[in-house]
């Protein structure tokens, strides 16, 4: 409807502004943003039924925060530190990821960085993804082994069928 109202002027800036205003004042957007914030505040990888890679959990968390921020006015957006705290909390109980932020802070302090706690949400996401890669690689290897054995068995089945077909011809 907003796009159609501005079709004649083709003013994309106005369309974008009106769309943002609509979604920031929409009741369903408010409810959706509250649900996203509740999830971000309480979600924990270790207690979830997440069966995909840890990188996908981190990426999904980051995307949820991005969507939440997009629905907020500037004064209602979460600070980087709040986003980091939510994400860091979601890593509790996941051994190889829960200490990533503390390790970063310690390394910054040891290097004599004046503000060792200065990290953006995006930088923290990148560090977590890097820390998740070795774990996720082992998941891929385990999945590959399982599929290889299934493929191997299906190949054996195919070969024995071919042998039976050849024997029937003789």
N, C-alpha and C positions, 0 to 999 in steps of 0.2 A: 504494500500500500504506500509506504513512504517513497519507494523508488518510483512507483507510477505517478505520484503527486509531483515529482520533480523531473519527470521525463522530458518536458519541454525545455527546461533550462539546462538540463544535463550537468548540473552543478554537483559534482561528486563530493566536494567538501561539505556542502549542505546536507546531502544524503547521509554521509558518514556521521555528521554531528547529530542529526535527527535520530539515526539508528542507535547511536550510543546513548542519547538521552532517553529514548524509549526503553532500552534494555536496563538502564540504570534505575528507571522508575517503575518497571514492570513488577507486579507481585510474584509472578512465577520466577523471574530472574532473582528476586530477593530470596525466595525460598530455595532456589537452586544454589545460590551462592552460600547460604547458610549451611546447606547440606555438604557442600564442598569443604567449607571451613571446618565443620564438625569432623568430617572424614580426615582431613589433613592433621587435625589436632589429636586424633585418637588412633589412627592407623599405625600398625607396627608390622614390618615385614616378617619378623620371627613368629608372630601369632596369626598370621594370615594363612589362607589356603593357596597363596600364590605359587604356581607351579612352573612358571616361566622363569626366564633369567632374572637375576637381580638388577641387571641394567634396565630391563623393561619396567621393573617396579619403580626404580629411581626416575626414569623418563616419564612414567605415568604420574608420579607424584609431582614432578616439575610441571607437567602439563596441567594438572589440576590447579596448582597454584597460579599458573599463567591465566587460566580461564577465570578463576576467582578474581584476580587482579583486574581483568578486562571488564568485569561487571561492576567494579567499584569506581566511585568518584575519587579524585586525587587525595582528598583528605581521609578517605576510608581505606585506602590501600595498605596492605601489610608492609612493614619495613623489611629490608633484606634480612636483618637479624631475626625477626620473627619467623620468616620463611625458613631460615637456617635452623632455628630451634625446633620448628615442627618437623623438618626433614631429619634432623639429628635424632629427635625422639623416636621417629619411625624406624631408626636403625638399631635401637636398643634390643639386645638379645641376638643380633646377627654378628657373630664374633669377628669376622674379617672386615666389617663395615662400621661397627659402633665406635671404634677408636680413631677413625680417619680425621675428624675435626680436632680432637685433642692432640693428635700427632702433628697436625698442621700448626696449631698454636704453639706447641713446644718447639718445633723447628724454627718458627718465626722468632720466637723469644731468644733461642740459642744463637740465631744469626744476628741478634742485636737490632732487629727491626723495631722502630720506635712505637708502632701500634700493631703488636702481634695479632690482635683479634680482628684486624681489618680484612675481611673476605666477603665477596659478594655471593649471593645465592647461586648464581651461574657458575662461579668458580668452585663452590662446594659441590654442586651437582657433577661437574667435570671430575673432581677428585674422587667422588664416590664411584662414578662409572669406571674410572681407571682402576680403583681398588676392587671392583666387582669382576673385572675381566678374567683374572685367573680362575676364580670360582666358576664363572659362567662357561669358561672353556672346558672345564672338566664335565660340566653338564652336557655340553655338546658331544664330547667324546663318549660319554656313557650312552647318550641317545644314538650316536652313530654305531656303536658296537651292537646295540640291540637291533637296529635296522639292518646292519650287515649280516648278522646271524640269521635274521628272518629272510633276507634276500638269498643268502647262501643256501638255506634249506629249500627255498622255493626253486632255486636253480637245480639242486639235486633232484627235486621232484620232477622238474621238467626233463632232466637228462634221463631219468629212469623211464619216463613215459616214452621218450624217443627210442630208447633201447627196446622197449616192448613193441613199439611200432615196427622197428627194423626186424626184430625176431619174427613178427607175424608175417612179414613179407618173404622171409626165407623159407 
